Amino acid sequence: MRGPVGHACGGNLACSTCHVYVERGLDSLGEISDKENDIMDKAFDVRPESRLGCQARLDADDVEVEISDESLKAWLDEHPELRRTGSGH
């Protein structure tokens, strides 16, 4: 994984701050649920390989993701001390 993942809702499927792009292993993930798909409608820059990091169930360990700018910003908002030092990524 490249960088930290935001999770403003605590993994409760109430926001899209854990939005990631699956670069490798998309077929290894479980099916996207209707609820996850609905929440993805709230995400920015959604791509065919987009998933919510808190909801994608791994069936293998060959998955590699890129953290979306949206998720990185959410993570930095959740950890403002790292934003100030510039060590958040």
C-alpha positions, 0 to 999 in steps of 0.5 A: 500500500502506498501511504495511509488510508483515511477512515473518517467513519471508522469503517462503518460504510458511512463515507468514502474516505477510505477510497483506494485504487486497486492496482493489482489483484482486483480479481482477488477481492470479494464482490462489491456490495450494493451498499459499497457501490452506493457509497462510491457515488460520493467519492471523488475521481472514481475509476473502474478499479476503485474500492473502499478499503474498509469494505474490500474483502481479501481472498488472497494476499496479492492485492496492491492499492494506490491511496486516493488523494481523497483518502490521504487528505482524510487521513491527514485531517484525522492526524493533524500533527503529521500534516504539520511535520510533513511526515504523513506520507 
